[in-house]
């Protein structure tokens, strides 16, 4: 069979069934191009005829250099011929390189869902695959509920595969549609199937209802399957599909399999994962395997000390292989090794015996005891360190601010809440006072600050706040609650950064985090700070 595994991405079809996910045509085009550039073999673009978005996408699909564009659909309906089935005609009329047709492989579904004789279902599969192969040149059969069907009636499930195989299907894809099969079952069944149908004609399509979709897919490859279907970041109906982002490096780096993704393609995986999250306007999963910010993050002092000597002590692969990087976390669990490593990452050189280092470690632990959290706010940590060394420019000084919230009925009779911030700021020795309204007190404060700072620092115009989180640290005494505010910021010229502020007043905590965010942005845009 060889070690070549063909990768089939169904993000734009099966992934689009995720609750809360709604791809536009532009999203589909951008994701398809990114998948093609990475080296994916098949990109399933959707179901032509099922909805206007998919119809528009297949009417003018993107030109793909390496990947084959696949249209998804169903086998012909009972009582219809392949030439007289509107659904099948729509799938085969679109501008695609191949067609993937789903058909029943579980006798229970044939009896109950379709309500037709089992032999008729075999004819539906054979007729549809033969017709699709003639029209498209490459046809695939998604054997829906194959593993449940095989466990209930292996002879009939195999008959469905053989009907597709005999009709010219390039791939017979074994689907764990309900996601309830375990890896040992997958491996045993695929191994039996491969005795009758060559493994280089078998694919695997797993859902994640038992959190085993990736493990099941790897087990199927181990048993002989040579096509793997999945989605970016594990999107999919219910609990999702097999996550290609973690599947691919496991296939290549752990199992030594060959795919269409070369070493440069592997380095695109982190960016590919985050591209999807950007398109969906959601925060990346920090704890995602291989590509998450925490995947190669080290917090415990003992771990960091060992990683500094040899990363293999606590890292299973080199982060750069998948486009990620190592993070040394500074927290109240940190030792000197953490702080030294994090300072080096920030370009700050300090000797291991420098007394300022011990002072900084003690400061971090004391401030985290007070409520600060530097393991999620590395920009604030860098500023803390640079301030301890006296190397942060004083871009501006806040002399004072006042925030007013007003809840009232407007002239149209609508109940509205307005926020107004008045600030006094000194920039380049000149004192400014300004007022701004905003959608909430923090937005009003940010808007007022920008009114003063953007004329002096025009680059701040492009800075934006992308996330804002508040946590009450002392809920047992709400009247004296200590509040932690985390702000994530973005700028086209910089990587995203996070800052933290703590106070018994939520507006004060917000200002502390906002001040760090603006200062860090200005410092980085100015080329860093003197170390």
N, C-alpha and C positions, 0 to 999 in steps of 0.2 A: 504493500500500500504506500510505502514511503512516509516521510515525516512532514509532508506539505499539508497544512491545514488552511482551508479557505474560510475567510472571515465574512460573515453576512450581517450587516447592520440593519436593524429594523426600528431604529429610533423614530423615523419619520412616519411609521405606520403603527406598529405595536406600541411604541413609546408615546405616541399621540393619544393613546387611550388612557393615559395617566390622569387621574382626577386633578383638575386645575391647570392642565397643560393644553394650550391652544396655539399651535404653530400657524403663522401666516406664511404666505408664499415666499416672502423674502427670507424668513427664518429657514424654511426648507432648503432654499437655494444655498444659503450660506453654510448650513450644516452639511449638506451633500458635498459641496466643494471641499470643505475641511476634511471630511472622511476620505474623499478621493485623494487629497494631497498626502494624507497619512499612510495610505496604502491598503485601505479596505477593499476587498474583492467585489463585494456586492452591496449596493445601497438600495434598500427597499424604500421607494419614494412615497408610497401610499396606495390607496385603492381607487383607481380611476372610476368615475361614475358614482362614487359613494357620497361625495360632498363637493361643493364648488371649489374649495381650496385645492383638493387633489386634482380636480379636472383642470384647473388653471396651471398647476405645477406641471402636469404631464403634457399639456398643450405646448409649453415652451420650456422644457427642462434644461438645466445647466449642462454645458458640455463637460463631460468627465474624461480625464486623461487615462485613468487606469481602471477605475471601478465600472462594473456593469450596473446600469440602472434597472431595477426590478419593479414591475407592477404586480400588486397583490390582488387576488380575487378568489372566488369560489368555483368549485366544479359546477357544471351545468345543473340547472334545477330539474327535479323529476318532471317528466311530461314535456320537456323541451329538448329539442335537438341542439347540438353545438352551434348550428347556423341560425338558430331561432331563439337564442337566450340573450336578452338585452344586457344583463349583468356581465356575462362572459365576453360579449362583444365589446363592451366599454373597456374592459381590462386589456384586451388584445389590440384595440384600436389606438391606444395611447403610444406616445413615443418612448418606448422602453426597449432595453436589450434582452430582457428575459421576463418570464411570467412565473409567479409562484402561486399555485392554486391550493386552497385548503379543502380537504375532504374528510369525511368521517372514517375513523379506523377502529371504533369501539362499537360492537354490535348493539350494546345498550342504547347508544345514540341513534343508530340506524332504526332500531325498533321504535323508540319513543319520540325522538326529536324529528326525524324524517318521516317515520311511519310508512316505510316502503320495504319490500323484500330485500334481503341482504344481497342477493345476486344483482339486483338492480343498482345498488350502491356501487358495486364493483364496476358495473358498466358505466356509471356516471364518471368514475375516476378515470377509467381507460379512455373513454371518448374525449373527455376534456383535456387530458394530458396530451393525447395524440394531436388534437386540434391545436393546442397551444404551441407544441413543438414545431408543427408545420408553419404556424404563423410567425413565431418569434425566433425559432432556431434553438432556444433553450427553455425548457420547462422544468419546474420543480413541483413536487407534491409534498405539501405540509400534511402529514398524517396526524390529524387532530386527535387528542386524547389517546395517543398510541400506547403509552405505557399502561394506562388503566385498561385499555382494550386488550393488550397482550396478556395482562394478568388474569383477565376474565375469560378470554377466548383466544389463545395464541394462534390457532389455525386461521381464524378469520382476520385478525390483525395482520398476519403475514400475507394473507390473500390480498388485502388492500395494497400493501407495498408491492406485491408482485404484479398487480394490475397496472400500477403506475410504471413499474420497471419495464414491463412488457410493452407498454405504450410509448416508451422512449424518454421517460423522465431522466434528466441529468442527475438530479438529487432526489432522494427520498428522505425527507426530514422527519425525524422521530420527535414528536411533541409531547412534553409533559405539561399539558395545557392547564391542569388543575394545580400543578406545582406541588403535588403531595408525595412524589416518589423520592426515595432516599438513594444516596450515591451507590451503595452496594447493589441495590436492585437495578439501577441504571446500567451499571457496568456489566452485570450478569446478563441482562436482556439484550443489550447492544452486542455483546459477544456472541450470543446465540443467533441474532439477526445477521451478523456479519458472516456466519457460516453459509448463508443462503444468498445474500446480496453483498457484493464487494464493499468493503469499508470506504473505498474512495468514491462510492455513490451514496453514502449515508451522511445525513446531517443531524444535528441535535438542536432542539429549541426548548429551553427550560424556563419555567416561571419560578418565582422565588417565595412561594407561600410557606415553605418550611426553612427559609434562609439557606437553601442548599443549591440555588441555581448555578452558581459558579462551580461549586464542587461537583454537581451532577454533570455539568458540561465537560469538566476535566476528566471525569470518570468515563464519559462516553468516548472521548478522544483516546484515552488509554485502551478502551476496548475495540477501537478501530474506526470510529466515525471521523470523517475528514472535512466536514463543514460544521462550523459553529455559528449559531445565530444568537444575537443579543442586542442590547441597547447601550447607549452612552449613559453612564451613571446609574444603570439599572432601572431606567424608566420603564413603565408598563402598568397594565391594569392590575388592580388589587395591590399585591405586594411587589409588583415589578417583574422584570425579566432578568436573565443573566446579564451581569454588568461587564461589558466588553473592556472597559477601562482597567479592570483588575484581571480579567480573563487573559487578555493579550500578553502582558508581561509574564504571567504565570506560565502560559504556553511556551513562550520564547525563552525566558530566563531560567525557568525551573524545569521544564520538560524537554527543552532543547528542540522544540518543533520549529519548522520553517513556516513562515506566513508571508503575506505580501507586504508586511511592515518590516522594513529594515531598521538598522540601529538609529538612523536619523528619524525614522517614523516613530520609533519608541519614544524619542525625546519630545515628540509632539503631544504625547498622551495627556500630560498635565494641562497644557494649553487647550487641548480638545475638550477635556472635561469642563474646564472653566468657560470655554466658549458657549457650551450648552447652558450653563447656569446664567451667563450673561443674557443669552437670548430669552431665557425664562424669567429673568429679573429676580433671581433668588440667590441667596448666599451659598457659596460652595460648602460642601461638607468637609469640615476641618479634619475629620477622622477617617476620611476615605482612604482605602488601601492604596499604596503606591503614590497617589497624586495629592492627597490632602496635606494641608499645612502642618498637621500634627503627625503625618506618617513617618517623618524622620526628625521629630522634635524630642529633645532630651532635657529633662527637668531635674531629676535626682542628681545630686552632686556626685555620687558614686558612679552613675552611668556616664556623666559628662567626663569625669576623670579618665575613664576607660576609653571613651570615644576619642578623646584627645590623643591617646596613644595609638589607637587603631580603630577606625570606625566599624570594622567587622565585629567588634565585641558586642555591639547592640544594634547593628543594621544588617538586614538580610540581603540587601542589594545596594549598590551605589546609587544615591538619589538622582544624580545627573542622568543616569541611564533612561529614566522615564520623564526627564524634564523637570524634576523637583529639586529641592535643595534642603540641606540640613539646617535645623533651627536649634539653637541652644537657648533654653528658656531660663529666665531669671525669675525666681520667686523666693518665698520664705524657706523653701527647701534647698535653696541654692548654696553652693559652696564657692570657694575661690575659683575653681575650674570653670563653673558656669559663667561667672562674671567675666573672667579673662577671655573666654571664648566669645562671649557676646560682644565684648569691647572690640575684639579683633574684627568681628563681622562688621562692626560699625566704623572700622578704620581708626580706632583709638588705640594707641600703643601706650602701655603702662607696664612697668616691671612687676614681676610676681611678688617681690618683696617691698614694693612701694607702700608706705603706710596709708596712702589714700585709698588703696584697694580694700584694706580691712575696714576702713571707715565706710566705704561705699557698700560693702556686703552688709554691715550692721545697719546702715540706713535703709537698704532694701527690705531687710527682715522686719525692721521696726515699722516702716510704712505699710507693709503688707499686713502686719498685725492691726494697724489702724484702719485697714479696709482697702488699700490699693491692691491691684492685681496686675503685675507686670508680665505675667506669662501670656496675657492676651493683648498687651499694649506695649509692644516693643519700642514704639516711637517715644512714648513717655519715659521708658527706661533709658533710652539713649540720651534724651535731654537731661534726665536726672544725673547721669554719669558725666555728661559734658559740663553741666553746671557745677558739679563737684570739682571738676578740673578747671573751672573758670573759662570755658571756651565757647559759650553760647552767646552770640551777639544779642544785644538788647534792641530788637527791632522796634518795639513800642512799649509804652507803659500805660496801663489802665489806672487812671486816678480815681475812678468811681463809676458806678452805674446804678440805675434805678429801673425796675421793670414793673409795669402796671398792667393788670388784667381787668377787663371790663366785660360784663355780661349784661346785655340789654336788648330791647326790641328796637329794630331799625325802622326807618320811615315806611317800609313796605309791610311792616308787621311781622317780620321774621326775627326769631330769637338768635342773636349772634354773640360770639365771644371774641373780643379784640385784645391783642397784646401790643403794648408799646414799650420800647426800651429807650432810655436816655443814657448816653455814655459820655464820659470825659476821658480823652486819650491824649497822651503826649507822643508825638512822632518827630524825630530830628529836632528836639528842643522846642517844638511848637505845640501848644495845647489846643485841642479841638473839642468841641461839644456838638453832639448831633442827636437827632431823634429818629427812630424808625419804627414802623409797625410790622408785624409778622404773624404768621400762622402758628401761634403759640409763643410763649416767652423766650424759648431758646432760639427760635427762628428770628424773632424780633431783635434779640441781642446780637446774633450773627449778622443780620442785615445792617444794623447800626455800626458794628465794627467795620464791615466792608466799606461802608460809605466813607469812612475816614481812611482806611488802609489801602484800598485799591488805587486811589490817585498816587500814593507814594510807592506802592508795590503792585504794578499792573498785572503781574503774573497771577496774583490771587484771584483774578476774575474767573479763571478756569478751575479753581479749586471748588469741590463740592462735598457736602456731607452725605454719605451713602447709607449710614446706619447709625442708630442711636438707641442705646439700651440703658435702662435704669434698674438698679437692684437695691432693695432695702436690706441693709445688713443687720439691723437690730429690730426685727418685727415685734419682739416681745415688749418693746417700749416705743410705740409708734410716735408719741409726742416728742421723743428725742431721737428719732431714727437717724442713723448714719446712712447716707445714700452714696452709692457708687454709680457713676455715669461712665459708660464706654462709648466713644465716638469713633467711627471708621470714616476715613476721608479718602478722596481720590483726586488725582490731577493727571492730565494727559502725559505729562513728562516724567511721572513718578509711579512707582508701585504703590498700591494701596497701603495705608498705614493706620494704626489704631492708637488712641490715646485714652487716658483715664483721669478722672477727677473724683475726689471724695470730699464730702462735707455733710454737715447736719442739715444743710439747705440745698434742695435739688437744683436751684438756679445757680448757686455758687459752685456746686460740683460740676454742673454743665459748663460754666465759664472756665473752670480749671482745665477741663478736657479740651474745650474749644481753643483756649490760649495755647496749649501744647500743640494742638493740630496745626494752627496757623504758624506758630514759631518753627515747627519741624518742616513745614512746607517751604517757608522762606529760607531756612538754613540749607535745605537740600537743593533748592533752585539756585542758591548762591554758590553751590559747589561744595557743600558740607561745611564743617567747622574745623578750625585749626586743632590738631590733636596734640 
